[in-house]
Amino acid sequence: MGRFDTTRNPIPGTDTLNAVRAMLIANPKATSTTRRARDIMLRAFTGDLNIDLAETGHRGHATDLARKAVHEGYDAIVVLGGDGTVNEAVNGLLAEGPSGRLPALAVVPCGSANVFARALGLPGDPVGATRQVLQGLRAGRHRTVGLGAARLPDGPERYFTFNAGVGLDAEVVREVERRRAKGGRAPAALYVRTALEHFFSGTDRRRPKLILERPGRPPIPGLFLAFVSNTSPWTFLGPLPVNPSPRANFNKGLDVFALRSLRVAPALGTVAQMLLARARPVQGRHVVNVHDAAEVTLRSPRPVAYQLDGDYLGETPAITFRAVPKAVRVVI
């Protein structure tokens, strides 16, 4: 923990909080709050900060808004939304790379999972999170956290705040997004139902596609899926954490969890271990664990689905992940 860099962000306490210039990036379609509740939270921030409201209107809009906030010299960016909106804002904030002189990031969780906010220790309800963020701004409290970055063979890097998935996990996210596009919310039950349906009838459980590569190590072939995490848990089923890599930490490198088998018995045993509170990773002869890696690459002879922070982003034959230490200052 520490105080904001007062050479860039003069936030020493309550007396000068109204002098703090912040951009509030709000997703009007965030799933866990009503419009009235969002208006109440907006008024709470407006009463304490010199704040400009910017609502997102399309996918990728939060990235553009956060980049604008950096270029216009804002002291802080407050994100009111779910993990997808936070991910977009972080990518705009870090468009030119990490720097101690960038605006601080504050998060008010209003999505369906809110994994990043929970990993930071913020309250799960938006009202409680708003209160804590305002207190953090008044006190000048922040925490500098490490992130992950993903790079395709023919594209720029993209940051993720808690998790990336390649293979079956990303295929499930793709199917959920297709169903959401037809209208409706995305509760945990929809993910569970979609995962079961896709596991038994939608994915190839016979031919593993993925090869895990690390610098200076022999490759590990024969993988069906992989999660790459920079914190834990990986996700939540409602209030229940799903935790394949419990040693993953914002202050370390990347952890990888991968599966060699999608047969029913090993898969069920693995899921059961993920749902149990523990200090060590999921174990078993069908499991691959990597801890605190600086860089890993997942490669496939044919394009495979991938997701970052719960957003499906397409298919690729290869993707390289690297740890980005001390990437962003977060108000806590």
C-alpha positions in Angstrom: 0.0 0.0 0.0 1.0 3.6 -0.3 -0.1 7.1 -1.0 -0.8 8.6 -4.5 2.3 10.2 -6.1 1.5 13.8 -5.2 3.7 15.1 -8.0 1.1 13.7 -10.3 -2.0 13.1 -8.2 -2.3 15.7 -5.4 -4.7 13.7 -3.2 -3.4 14.1 0.3 -6.7 14.2 2.1 -10.3 15.3 2.3 -9.6 19.1 2.1 -8.3 18.8 -1.4 -10.5 15.9 -2.7 -12.7 18.3 -4.7 -9.6 19.3 -6.6 -9.0 15.8 -7.8 -10.0 15.5 -11.5 -11.5 12.1 -12.3 -13.2 10.5 -15.2 -16.1 8.2 -14.3 -16.5 5.6 -17.0 -19.9 4.0 -16.5 -21.4 1.0 -18.4 -25.1 1.7 -18.6 -25.7 -2.0 -19.3 -23.9 -3.4 -16.3 -25.9 -6.3 -15.0 -26.0 -6.1 -11.2 -27.5 -2.6 -10.6 -30.6 -0.7 -11.6 -30.4 2.7 -13.4 -31.6 4.3 -10.2 -28.9 2.7 -8.1 -26.3 3.8 -10.6 -27.6 7.4 -10.4 -27.2 7.3 -6.6 -23.6 6.2 -7.0 -22.9 8.8 -9.6 -24.2 11.5 -7.3 -22.0 10.2 -4.5 -18.9 10.6 -6.6 -20.0 13.9 -8.0 -20.5 15.3 -4.5 -16.9 14.5 -3.6 -14.8 14.8 -6.8 -14.3 17.1 -9.7 -15.6 14.4 -11.9 -16.6 14.0 -15.6 -19.1 11.3 -16.5 -18.5 9.3 -19.6 -21.0 6.4 -20.4 -19.9 3.6 -22.7 -21.9 3.1 -25.9 -20.3 0.2 -27.6 -17.7 -2.5 -27.2 -14.2 -1.0 -26.8 -15.6 2.4 -25.9 -14.1 2.3 -22.3 -10.6 1.8 -23.9 -11.0 5.0 -25.9 -12.3 6.9 -22.9 -9.5 5.8 -20.6 -6.9 6.7 -23.3 -8.5 10.1 -23.5 -8.3 10.5 -19.7 -4.6 9.8 -19.8 -3.9 12.3 -22.6 -6.0 15.0 -20.9 -4.2 14.6 -17.5 -6.9 13.3 -15.2 -5.8 12.2 -11.7 -8.0 9.1 -11.5 -10.2 6.9 -13.6 -13.3 5.4 -11.8 -14.9 2.5 -13.6 -18.5 1.6 -12.8 -19.1 -1.7 -14.5 -18.1 -5.4 -14.7 -14.9 -7.1 -15.5 -15.2 -6.5 -19.2 -15.5 -2.7 -18.8 -12.6 -2.8 -16.3 -10.5 -4.7 -18.8 -11.2 -2.2 -21.5 -10.4 0.8 -19.3 -7.1 -0.8 -18.2 -6.1 -1.3 -21.8 -6.8 2.4 -22.5 -5.0 3.4 -19.4 -1.9 1.4 -20.3 -2.1 2.0 -24.1 1.5 3.4 -24.0 2.7 1.1 -21.3 2.9 1.2 -17.5 4.1 4.4 -15.8 4.0 5.7 -12.2 2.6 9.0 -13.6 -0.6 7.5 -15.1 -4.0 8.2 -13.4 -4.9 5.9 -10.6 -7.6 3.3 -11.2 -10.7 2.9 -9.0 -13.3 0.1 -9.5 -17.0 0.0 -8.5 -18.1 -3.5 -9.4 -21.5 -3.7 -11.2 -21.1 -6.9 -13.3 -22.1 -10.5 -12.9 -18.8 -11.9 -11.5 -16.6 -8.9 -10.6 -13.5 -11.1 -10.1 -10.9 -8.3 -10.3 -12.7 -6.2 -7.7 -13.2 -9.1 -5.3 -9.5 -10.0 -5.7 -8.6 -6.5 -4.6 -10.8 -6.9 -1.5 -13.5 -4.5 -2.5 -17.1 -5.2 -1.2 -19.2 -7.2 -3.6 -22.1 -4.7 -3.5 -21.7 -1.5 -5.6 -22.9 0.8 -2.7 -20.3 -0.6 -0.3 -17.6 -0.4 -3.0 -18.5 3.2 -3.7 -18.1 4.0 0.0 -14.7 2.3 0.2 -13.4 3.9 -3.0 -14.4 7.3 -1.8 -12.6 6.6 1.5 -9.5 5.5 -0.4 -9.5 8.6 -2.5 -9.8 10.8 0.6 -6.9 9.0 2.3 -4.8 8.7 -0.9 -4.7 4.9 -0.5 -3.6 2.8 -3.4 -2.1 -0.6 -4.2 0.1 -1.2 -7.1 -0.7 -4.6 -8.8 0.8 -6.7 -11.5 -1.2 -7.7 -14.6 -0.9 -10.1 -17.5 -0.5 -9.3 -21.1 -1.4 -11.5 -24.1 0.1 -11.2 -27.6 -1.0 -12.8 -30.8 1.4 -13.6 -33.7 0.0 -10.8 -35.8 -1.5 -8.3 -33.3 -0.7 -5.9 -30.4 -0.5 -6.9 -26.8 -3.7 -6.7 -24.7 -3.7 -6.6 -20.9 -5.8 -8.8 -18.6 -6.5 -8.1 -15.0 -7.0 -11.6 -13.5 -7.3 -14.4 -16.0 -7.0 -15.7 -19.6 -8.4 -18.9 -20.9 -7.5 -21.0 -24.0 -9.5 -23.9 -25.2 -12.7 -25.3 -23.6 -13.1 -22.4 -21.2 -13.1 -19.8 -24.0 -15.5 -21.9 -26.0 -17.9 -21.8 -23.2 -17.5 -18.0 -22.9 -18.2 -17.8 -26.6 -21.4 -19.8 -26.3 -22.6 -17.7 -23.3 -22.0 -14.5 -25.3 -24.0 -15.8 -28.2 -26.9 -16.5 -25.9 -26.6 -13.1 -24.2 -26.6 -11.4 -27.6 -30.2 -12.7 -28.0 -31.1 -10.8 -24.8 -31.0 -11.5 -21.1 -28.5 -11.6 -18.2 -25.6 -14.0 -17.6 -26.0 -15.5 -14.2 -23.7 -18.2 -12.9 -26.4 -20.8 -13.7 -26.1 -19.9 -17.4 -22.4 -20.5 -17.4 -22.8 -23.9 -15.6 -25.6 -25.0 -18.0 -23.6 -23.9 -21.0 -20.4 -25.6 -19.8 -22.2 -28.9 -19.3 -23.9 -28.8 -22.6 -20.7 -27.8 -24.4 -18.6 -30.4 -22.6 -20.8 -33.3 -23.6 -21.8 -32.2 -27.1 -19.9 -29.2 -28.3 -16.2 -29.7 -27.8 -13.6 -32.2 -29.1 -12.8 -34.3 -26.0 -10.6 -36.8 -27.9 -7.9 -34.8 -29.7 -6.0 -32.3 -27.5 -4.8 -29.3 -29.4 -2.6 -27.3 -27.1 1.1 -27.2 -26.5 2.5 -25.3 -23.5 5.9 -23.6 -24.1 8.2 -21.9 -21.6 11.6 -20.3 -22.3 14.4 -22.8 -21.5 11.9 -25.7 -20.7 10.8 -28.6 -22.8 7.3 -28.1 -24.3 4.3 -29.8 -22.8 1.9 -31.2 -25.5 -1.5 -32.9 -25.3 -3.5 -30.2 -23.5 -7.2 -29.6 -23.9 -7.5 -26.3 -22.0 -5.4 -23.8 -20.0 -6.1 -21.0 -17.6 -3.4 -18.3 -17.2 -3.9 -16.3 -14.0 -2.2 -13.4 -12.2 -4.4 -13.6 -9.1 -6.9 -16.0 -7.5 -9.6 -17.1 -7.6 -10.0 -17.8 -11.3 -13.7 -17.0 -11.2 -16.8 -17.2 -9.0 -20.0 -19.2 -9.2 -22.2 -16.7 -7.4 -20.4 -16.3 -4.0 -18.4 -19.6 -4.5 -14.8 -19.1 -5.6 -13.4 -21.4 -8.3 -9.7 -21.7 -7.6 -7.4 -23.9 -9.7 -4.3 -21.8 -9.0 -4.6 -20.6 -5.4 -0.9 -19.4 -5.3 -1.4 -16.9 -8.1 -0.8 -13.4 -6.8 -0.8 -9.8 -8.1 2.8 -9.5 -6.8 4.2 -12.5 -8.7 4.4 -13.8 -12.2 1.8 -15.9 -14.0 0.3 -19.2 -12.9 -1.0 -21.8 -15.5 -3.5 -24.6 -14.9 -4.0 -27.0 -17.8 -5.7 -30.3 -18.4 -4.5 -33.4 -20.3 -7.8 -35.2 -20.2 -11.5 -34.4 -20.7 -12.8 -37.8 -19.7 -15.7 -37.5 -17.4 -14.2 -38.9 -14.2 -10.9 -36.9 -14.2 -12.8 -33.7 -15.2 -15.4 -34.1 -12.4 -12.6 -34.7 -9.9 -10.7 -31.6 -11.1 -13.8 -29.4 -10.8 -14.4 -30.7 -7.2 -10.9 -29.8 -6.2 -11.3 -26.3 -7.8 -14.3 -25.7 -5.5 -12.6 -26.7 -2.3 -10.8 -24.1 -0.2 -7.1 -24.9 -0.3 -3.6 -23.4 -0.4 -2.2 -25.7 -3.0 -3.1 -26.1 -6.7 -5.3 -28.8 -8.1 -3.4 -32.1 -8.2 -3.6 -35.2 -10.4 -1.8 -37.0 -13.3 -4.0 -35.2 -15.8 -3.2 -31.8 -14.5 -0.3 -29.4 -15.4 0.6 -26.6 -13.0 3.0 -23.7 -13.5 3.7 -21.1 -10.8 5.2 -17.6 -11.1 6.2 -17.7 -14.7 7.5 -14.6 -16.5 6.3 -15.8 -19.9 4.4 -18.8 -21.4 3.1 -19.6 -24.9 0.2 -21.8 -25.9 0.3 -23.1 -29.4 -2.0 -25.2 -31.5 -1.8 -26.8 -35.0 -5.2 -25.2 -35.7 -6.8 -22.1 -34.4 -8.2 -22.4 -30.8 -10.6 -20.1 -28.8 -9.3 -17.7 -26.2 -10.7 -15.2 -23.7 -9.3 -12.5 -21.5 -11.1 -11.5 -18.3 -14.2 -13.3 -19.4 -14.5 -11.7 -22.8 -14.3 -14.0 -25.9 -11.9 -12.5 -28.4 -11.7 -15.1 -31.2 -9.4 -17.9 -32.3 -5.7 -18.1 -32.8 -3.0 -20.7 -33.5 -0.7 -19.2 -30.9 -0.8 -16.8 -28.0 2.0 -15.6 -25.7 1.4 -14.4 -22.2 3.8 -12.4 -20.1 3.7 -11.0 -16.5 3.7 -7.2 -16.2 4.9 -6.3 -12.6 3.6 -3.2 -10.9 1.4 -2.3 -13.9 -1.3 -0.1 -12.4 -2.1 1.8 -9.2 -5.5 0.8 -7.8 -7.5 2.8 -5.2 -8.5 0.6 -2.3 
